[in-house]
Amino acid sequence: MHANDIRIVEQKVLSDDWYLLKKNTFELRRRDGSWQRQSRETYDRGNGATILLYHPGQGTVVLTRQFRFPTFVNGNPDGMLIETCAGLLDQDDPATCIRRETEEETGFRLRDVRKVFEAYMSPGSVTERVFFFVGEYSAADKVSDGGGEHHEGEDIEVLELPLATALEMVADGRICDGKTIMLLQYAQLHGLMKTE
């Protein structure tokens, strides 16, 4: 499929309050060569970045816990979610964004971060592409308590856990955030922790 196989017929803005919600009508050339008119809503909140902070010598990772209203209204009893540190790019490149978000949310100032992959997390309706990073931390990198930005409504708890415990929490459902699961599994598969 190429760009000339898609014809945008109409775009209507449904909401431009928090982020941008559009209704899009388009024509798509199918594999048999015929054209089909379709309509989809897209939610554009910009692109984001996320990072797994890990300490290879200790075998630990740093995660966050915070209230996420959409999970509350979809079956999460208290709305609290354990996640990797993350944020929207705004005007920054992904690496600059994730360094800023890491310091704001966790209190760690990282020297080096490494991009490991990028992914569309909900491509059926959300335009966001997330850039995934890993970064080593140590006690010397701690410059504040973290907790996020009060004026943005953030009230973030910082968690330091053994990787093995975090993986158990994925298995039993205490960690159920997609980006976090992906990065924890990346850490396990790629042997980020030192073994004796």
Buried (B, 14 or more C-beta within 10 A) or exposed (E): EEEEEEEEEEEEEEEEEEBBBBEBBBEEBEEEEEEEEEEEBBBEEEBBBBBBBBBBEBBBBBBBBBBBEEBBEEEBEEBEBBBBBBBBBEEBEBBBBBBBBBBBBBBBBBEEBEBBEBBEEEEEEBBBBBBBBBBBBEEEBBEEEBBBEEEEEBEBBBBEBBBEBBBEBBEEEEBBBEBBBBBBEBBBEEEBBEEE
